[in-house]
Amino acid sequence: MPTNLYGYFDNFDLETSHVLPAMLRKFHEAKLNNTPVKLWGSGTPMREFLFVDDMAEAVVYALENKLPEYLYNVGSGKDITIKELAETIQQVTGHQGEIIWDTEKPDGTPRKLMDVSKMATLGWEYRPN
């Protein structure tokens, strides 16, 4: 069971994408148009993310080591606030405008962090690059 994945060929459609690619697109377009970025909620919910290559590595590890069960949580075991994510993406994209938090919109679940200890016990852990 993967956490929030991101990576190559992600879905950047603002209507159907997940939070990370949607933010990337919003900040990129806002930089090009010199406009503020409007984001839903307060920015306080926390989310965990994992690059798709790390997920693929976990799957290969599970197959090569014939893990004894069929369901494992796969993630980094670390989370960040949506606000921290937005600020990181703003910095990476070079957007220098304002971030507007639309607190009339919902925040969603306060925290989504997986317990990845089962995979770690069997020898696979996320390794930041």
mmCIF file of the C-alpha atoms, coordinates in Angstrom:
data_MODEL
# 
_entry.id   MODEL 
# 
loop_
_atom_site.group_PDB 
_atom_site.id 
_atom_site.type_symbol 
_atom_site.label_atom_id 
_atom_site.label_alt_id 
_atom_site.label_comp_id 
_atom_site.label_asym_id 
_atom_site.label_entity_id 
_atom_site.label_seq_id 
_atom_site.pdbx_PDB_ins_code 
_atom_site.Cartn_x 
_atom_site.Cartn_y 
_atom_site.Cartn_z 
_atom_site.occupancy 
_atom_site.B_iso_or_equiv 
_atom_site.pdbx_formal_charge 
_atom_site.auth_seq_id 
_atom_site.auth_comp_id 
_atom_site.auth_asym_id 
_atom_site.auth_atom_id 
_atom_site.pdbx_PDB_model_num 
ATOM 1   C CA . MET A 1 1   ? 0.000   0.000   0.000   1.00 0.00 ? 1   MET A CA 1 
ATOM 2   C CA . PRO A 1 2   ? 1.836   3.123   -1.146  1.00 0.00 ? 2   PRO A CA 1 
ATOM 3   C CA . THR A 1 3   ? 1.696   6.568   0.359   1.00 0.00 ? 3   THR A CA 1 
ATOM 4   C CA . ASN A 1 4   ? 1.215   9.617   -1.920  1.00 0.00 ? 4   ASN A CA 1 
ATOM 5   C CA . LEU A 1 5   ? 3.422   9.001   -4.948  1.00 0.00 ? 5   LEU A CA 1 
ATOM 6   C CA . TYR A 1 6   ? 4.935   11.534  -7.316  1.00 0.00 ? 6   TYR A CA 1 
ATOM 7   C CA . GLY A 1 7   ? 7.253   11.260  -10.270 1.00 0.00 ? 7   GLY A CA 1 
ATOM 8   C CA . TYR A 1 8   ? 7.728   11.040  -13.979 1.00 0.00 ? 8   TYR A CA 1 
ATOM 9   C CA . PHE A 1 9   ? 4.633   11.389  -16.161 1.00 0.00 ? 9   PHE A CA 1 
ATOM 10  C CA . ASP A 1 10  ? 2.551   12.593  -13.206 1.00 0.00 ? 10  ASP A CA 1 
ATOM 11  C CA . ASN A 1 11  ? -0.948  13.971  -13.744 1.00 0.00 ? 11  ASN A CA 1 
ATOM 12  C CA . PHE A 1 12  ? -0.775  17.771  -13.702 1.00 0.00 ? 12  PHE A CA 1 
ATOM 13  C CA . ASP A 1 13  ? -4.442  18.386  -14.534 1.00 0.00 ? 13  ASP A CA 1 
ATOM 14  C CA . LEU A 1 14  ? -5.802  20.837  -11.944 1.00 0.00 ? 14  LEU A CA 1 
ATOM 15  C CA . GLU A 1 15  ? -9.131  19.008  -11.765 1.00 0.00 ? 15  GLU A CA 1 
ATOM 16  C CA . THR A 1 16  ? -7.862  15.435  -11.353 1.00 0.00 ? 16  THR A CA 1 
ATOM 17  C CA . SER A 1 17  ? -4.292  15.572  -10.046 1.00 0.00 ? 17  SER A CA 1 
ATOM 18  C CA . HIS A 1 18  ? -3.062  15.021  -6.528  1.00 0.00 ? 18  HIS A CA 1 
ATOM 19  C CA . VAL A 1 19  ? -1.698  17.764  -4.300  1.00 0.00 ? 19  VAL A CA 1 
ATOM 20  C CA . LEU A 1 20  ? 1.988   17.758  -5.262  1.00 0.00 ? 20  LEU A CA 1 
ATOM 21  C CA . PRO A 1 21  ? 1.654   17.894  -9.074  1.00 0.00 ? 21  PRO A CA 1 
ATOM 22  C CA . ALA A 1 22  ? -1.237  20.367  -8.776  1.00 0.00 ? 22  ALA A CA 1 
ATOM 23  C CA . MET A 1 23  ? 0.932   22.679  -6.692  1.00 0.00 ? 23  MET A CA 1 
ATOM 24  C CA . LEU A 1 24  ? 3.820   22.356  -9.118  1.00 0.00 ? 24  LEU A CA 1 
ATOM 25  C CA . ARG A 1 25  ? 1.575   23.433  -11.967 1.00 0.00 ? 25  ARG A CA 1 
ATOM 26  C CA . LYS A 1 26  ? -0.017  26.279  -10.000 1.00 0.00 ? 26  LYS A CA 1 
ATOM 27  C CA . PHE A 1 27  ? 3.342   27.709  -8.936  1.00 0.00 ? 27  PHE A CA 1 
ATOM 28  C CA . HIS A 1 28  ? 4.855   27.302  -12.402 1.00 0.00 ? 28  HIS A CA 1 
ATOM 29  C CA . GLU A 1 29  ? 1.931   29.063  -14.077 1.00 0.00 ? 29  GLU A CA 1 
ATOM 30  C CA . ALA A 1 30  ? 1.866   31.773  -11.396 1.00 0.00 ? 30  ALA A CA 1 
ATOM 31  C CA . LYS A 1 31  ? 5.567   32.427  -11.968 1.00 0.00 ? 31  LYS A CA 1 
ATOM 32  C CA . LEU A 1 32  ? 5.012   32.760  -15.717 1.00 0.00 ? 32  LEU A CA 1 
ATOM 33  C CA . ASN A 1 33  ? 2.038   35.097  -15.187 1.00 0.00 ? 33  ASN A CA 1 
ATOM 34  C CA . ASN A 1 34  ? 3.458   36.957  -12.166 1.00 0.00 ? 34  ASN A CA 1 
ATOM 35  C CA . THR A 1 35  ? 0.362   36.187  -10.070 1.00 0.00 ? 35  THR A CA 1 
ATOM 36  C CA . PRO A 1 36  ? -0.285  34.905  -6.537  1.00 0.00 ? 36  PRO A CA 1 
ATOM 37  C CA . VAL A 1 37  ? -1.009  31.238  -5.891  1.00 0.00 ? 37  VAL A CA 1 
ATOM 38  C CA . LYS A 1 38  ? -4.319  30.370  -4.250  1.00 0.00 ? 38  LYS A CA 1 
ATOM 39  C CA . LEU A 1 39  ? -4.364  27.093  -2.276  1.00 0.00 ? 39  LEU A CA 1 
ATOM 40  C CA . TRP A 1 40  ? -7.137  25.348  -0.394  1.00 0.00 ? 40  TRP A CA 1 
ATOM 41  C CA . GLY A 1 41  ? -7.339  25.248  3.382   1.00 0.00 ? 41  GLY A CA 1 
ATOM 42  C CA . SER A 1 42  ? -4.957  26.467  6.045   1.00 0.00 ? 42  SER A CA 1 
ATOM 43  C CA . GLY A 1 43  ? -1.810  24.574  5.035   1.00 0.00 ? 43  GLY A CA 1 
ATOM 44  C CA . THR A 1 44  ? -1.644  22.763  8.386   1.00 0.00 ? 44  THR A CA 1 
ATOM 45  C CA . PRO A 1 45  ? -2.539  19.183  7.315   1.00 0.00 ? 45  PRO A CA 1 
ATOM 46  C CA . MET A 1 46  ? 0.426   16.855  7.059   1.00 0.00 ? 46  MET A CA 1 
ATOM 47  C CA . ARG A 1 47  ? 1.163   14.482  4.201   1.00 0.00 ? 47  ARG A CA 1 
ATOM 48  C CA . GLU A 1 48  ? 3.756   11.865  3.401   1.00 0.00 ? 48  GLU A CA 1 
ATOM 49  C CA . PHE A 1 49  ? 5.228   11.588  -0.110  1.00 0.00 ? 49  PHE A CA 1 
ATOM 50  C CA . LEU A 1 50  ? 7.350   9.024   -1.916  1.00 0.00 ? 50  LEU A CA 1 
ATOM 51  C CA . PHE A 1 51  ? 9.062   9.185   -5.306  1.00 0.00 ? 51  PHE A CA 1 
ATOM 52  C CA . VAL A 1 52  ? 7.860   6.488   -7.710  1.00 0.00 ? 52  VAL A CA 1 
ATOM 53  C CA . ASP A 1 53  ? 11.347  5.019   -8.124  1.00 0.00 ? 53  ASP A CA 1 
ATOM 54  C CA . ASP A 1 54  ? 11.449  4.359   -4.374  1.00 0.00 ? 54  ASP A CA 1 
ATOM 55  C CA . MET A 1 55  ? 8.115   2.557   -4.627  1.00 0.00 ? 55  MET A CA 1 
ATOM 56  C CA . ALA A 1 56  ? 9.446   0.469   -7.502  1.00 0.00 ? 56  ALA A CA 1 
ATOM 57  C CA . GLU A 1 57  ? 12.520  -0.384  -5.412  1.00 0.00 ? 57  GLU A CA 1 
ATOM 58  C CA . ALA A 1 58  ? 10.272  -1.566  -2.571  1.00 0.00 ? 58  ALA A CA 1 
ATOM 59  C CA . VAL A 1 59  ? 8.275   -3.787  -4.939  1.00 0.00 ? 59  VAL A CA 1 
ATOM 60  C CA . VAL A 1 60  ? 11.448  -5.341  -6.377  1.00 0.00 ? 60  VAL A CA 1 
ATOM 61  C CA . TYR A 1 61  ? 12.749  -5.885  -2.849  1.00 0.00 ? 61  TYR A CA 1 
ATOM 62  C CA . ALA A 1 62  ? 9.514   -7.612  -1.845  1.00 0.00 ? 62  ALA A CA 1 
ATOM 63  C CA . LEU A 1 63  ? 9.602   -9.876  -4.904  1.00 0.00 ? 63  LEU A CA 1 
ATOM 64  C CA . GLU A 1 64  ? 13.293  -10.769 -4.648  1.00 0.00 ? 64  GLU A CA 1 
ATOM 65  C CA . ASN A 1 65  ? 13.033  -11.517 -0.936  1.00 0.00 ? 65  ASN A CA 1 
ATOM 66  C CA . LYS A 1 66  ? 9.711   -13.363 -1.094  1.00 0.00 ? 66  LYS A CA 1 
ATOM 67  C CA . LEU A 1 67  ? 8.212   -11.460 1.813   1.00 0.00 ? 67  LEU A CA 1 
ATOM 68  C CA . PRO A 1 68  ? 5.888   -13.627 3.903   1.00 0.00 ? 68  PRO A CA 1 
ATOM 69  C CA . GLU A 1 69  ? 2.735   -11.497 3.620   1.00 0.00 ? 69  GLU A CA 1 
ATOM 70  C CA . TYR A 1 70  ? 0.945   -9.699  0.811   1.00 0.00 ? 70  TYR A CA 1 
ATOM 71  C CA . LEU A 1 71  ? 0.169   -6.291  2.281   1.00 0.00 ? 71  LEU A CA 1 
ATOM 72  C CA . TYR A 1 72  ? 2.805   -3.787  3.393   1.00 0.00 ? 72  TYR A CA 1 
ATOM 73  C CA . ASN A 1 73  ? 2.779   -0.021  3.829   1.00 0.00 ? 73  ASN A CA 1 
ATOM 74  C CA . VAL A 1 74  ? 5.410   1.633   1.662   1.00 0.00 ? 74  VAL A CA 1 
ATOM 75  C CA . GLY A 1 75  ? 6.403   5.206   2.375   1.00 0.00 ? 75  GLY A CA 1 
ATOM 76  C CA . SER A 1 76  ? 9.117   7.456   3.677   1.00 0.00 ? 76  SER A CA 1 
ATOM 77  C CA . GLY A 1 77  ? 7.842   7.372   7.248   1.00 0.00 ? 77  GLY A CA 1 
ATOM 78  C CA . LYS A 1 78  ? 8.140   11.184  7.301   1.00 0.00 ? 78  LYS A CA 1 
ATOM 79  C CA . ASP A 1 79  ? 5.552   13.853  6.670   1.00 0.00 ? 79  ASP A CA 1 
ATOM 80  C CA . ILE A 1 80  ? 5.445   17.595  6.101   1.00 0.00 ? 80  ILE A CA 1 
ATOM 81  C CA . THR A 1 81  ? 2.733   20.206  6.295   1.00 0.00 ? 81  THR A CA 1 
ATOM 82  C CA . ILE A 1 82  ? 1.022   21.327  3.128   1.00 0.00 ? 82  ILE A CA 1 
ATOM 83  C CA . LYS A 1 83  ? 2.377   24.804  3.903   1.00 0.00 ? 83  LYS A CA 1 
ATOM 84  C CA . GLU A 1 84  ? 5.963   23.482  3.996   1.00 0.00 ? 84  GLU A CA 1 
ATOM 85  C CA . LEU A 1 85  ? 5.327   21.663  0.716   1.00 0.00 ? 85  LEU A CA 1 
ATOM 86  C CA . ALA A 1 86  ? 3.982   24.865  -0.865  1.00 0.00 ? 86  ALA A CA 1 
ATOM 87  C CA . GLU A 1 87  ? 6.970   26.899  0.318   1.00 0.00 ? 87  GLU A CA 1 
ATOM 88  C CA . THR A 1 88  ? 9.388   24.286  -1.027  1.00 0.00 ? 88  THR A CA 1 
ATOM 89  C CA . ILE A 1 89  ? 7.667   24.203  -4.409  1.00 0.00 ? 89  ILE A CA 1 
ATOM 90  C CA . GLN A 1 90  ? 7.559   28.005  -4.486  1.00 0.00 ? 90  GLN A CA 1 
ATOM 91  C CA . GLN A 1 91  ? 11.309  28.093  -3.932  1.00 0.00 ? 91  GLN A CA 1 
ATOM 92  C CA . VAL A 1 92  ? 12.050  25.362  -6.504  1.00 0.00 ? 92  VAL A CA 1 
ATOM 93  C CA . THR A 1 93  ? 9.903   27.006  -9.193  1.00 0.00 ? 93  THR A CA 1 
ATOM 94  C CA . GLY A 1 94  ? 11.217  30.492  -8.479  1.00 0.00 ? 94  GLY A CA 1 
ATOM 95  C CA . HIS A 1 95  ? 7.761   31.959  -7.876  1.00 0.00 ? 95  HIS A CA 1 
ATOM 96  C CA . GLN A 1 96  ? 8.100   35.111  -5.810  1.00 0.00 ? 96  GLN A CA 1 
ATOM 97  C CA . GLY A 1 97  ? 4.469   36.098  -5.427  1.00 0.00 ? 97  GLY A CA 1 
ATOM 98  C CA . GLU A 1 98  ? 2.052   35.699  -2.571  1.00 0.00 ? 98  GLU A CA 1 
ATOM 99  C CA . ILE A 1 99  ? 0.539   32.417  -1.394  1.00 0.00 ? 99  ILE A CA 1 
ATOM 100 C CA . ILE A 1 100 ? -3.122  32.876  -0.521  1.00 0.00 ? 100 ILE A CA 1 
ATOM 101 C CA . TRP A 1 101 ? -4.654  30.247  1.763   1.00 0.00 ? 101 TRP A CA 1 
ATOM 102 C CA . ASP A 1 102 ? -8.389  29.894  1.073   1.00 0.00 ? 102 ASP A CA 1 
ATOM 103 C CA . THR A 1 103 ? -9.573  28.831  4.521   1.00 0.00 ? 103 THR A CA 1 
ATOM 104 C CA . GLU A 1 104 ? -13.154 28.679  3.236   1.00 0.00 ? 104 GLU A CA 1 
ATOM 105 C CA . LYS A 1 105 ? -12.066 25.470  1.485   1.00 0.00 ? 105 LYS A CA 1 
ATOM 106 C CA . PRO A 1 106 ? -11.554 22.267  3.486   1.00 0.00 ? 106 PRO A CA 1 
ATOM 107 C CA . ASP A 1 107 ? -8.218  21.089  4.849   1.00 0.00 ? 107 ASP A CA 1 
ATOM 108 C CA . GLY A 1 108 ? -8.975  17.403  4.573   1.00 0.00 ? 108 GLY A CA 1 
ATOM 109 C CA . THR A 1 109 ? -7.621  14.805  6.971   1.00 0.00 ? 109 THR A CA 1 
ATOM 110 C CA . PRO A 1 110 ? -5.238  16.434  9.482   1.00 0.00 ? 110 PRO A CA 1 
ATOM 111 C CA . ARG A 1 111 ? -2.503  13.825  9.076   1.00 0.00 ? 111 ARG A CA 1 
ATOM 112 C CA . LYS A 1 112 ? -1.781  10.890  6.763   1.00 0.00 ? 112 LYS A CA 1 
ATOM 113 C CA . LEU A 1 113 ? 1.412   9.172   7.864   1.00 0.00 ? 113 LEU A CA 1 
ATOM 114 C CA . MET A 1 114 ? 1.903   5.461   7.282   1.00 0.00 ? 114 MET A CA 1 
ATOM 115 C CA . ASP A 1 115 ? 3.440   3.010   9.705   1.00 0.00 ? 115 ASP A CA 1 
ATOM 116 C CA . VAL A 1 116 ? 6.267   1.617   7.581   1.00 0.00 ? 116 VAL A CA 1 
ATOM 117 C CA . SER A 1 117 ? 7.886   -0.432  10.358  1.00 0.00 ? 117 SER A CA 1 
ATOM 118 C CA . LYS A 1 118 ? 6.772   -3.782  8.923   1.00 0.00 ? 118 LYS A CA 1 
ATOM 119 C CA . MET A 1 119 ? 8.840   -3.290  5.743   1.00 0.00 ? 119 MET A CA 1 
ATOM 120 C CA . ALA A 1 120 ? 11.739  -1.860  7.771   1.00 0.00 ? 120 ALA A CA 1 
ATOM 121 C CA . THR A 1 121 ? 11.774  -4.952  9.996   1.00 0.00 ? 121 THR A CA 1 
ATOM 122 C CA . LEU A 1 122 ? 12.083  -7.084  6.853   1.00 0.00 ? 122 LEU A CA 1 
ATOM 123 C CA . GLY A 1 123 ? 14.986  -5.023  5.514   1.00 0.00 ? 123 GLY A CA 1 
ATOM 124 C CA . TRP A 1 124 ? 13.574  -2.292  3.240   1.00 0.00 ? 124 TRP A CA 1 
ATOM 125 C CA . GLU A 1 125 ? 13.547  1.361   4.201   1.00 0.00 ? 125 GLU A CA 1 
ATOM 126 C CA . TYR A 1 126 ? 13.248  4.575   2.251   1.00 0.00 ? 126 TYR A CA 1 
ATOM 127 C CA . ARG A 1 127 ? 16.642  6.149   1.698   1.00 0.00 ? 127 ARG A CA 1 
ATOM 128 C CA . PRO A 1 128 ? 16.625  9.847   0.833   1.00 0.00 ? 128 PRO A CA 1 
ATOM 129 C CA . ASN A 1 129 ? 18.867  10.724  -2.096  1.00 0.00 ? 129 ASN A CA 1 
# 
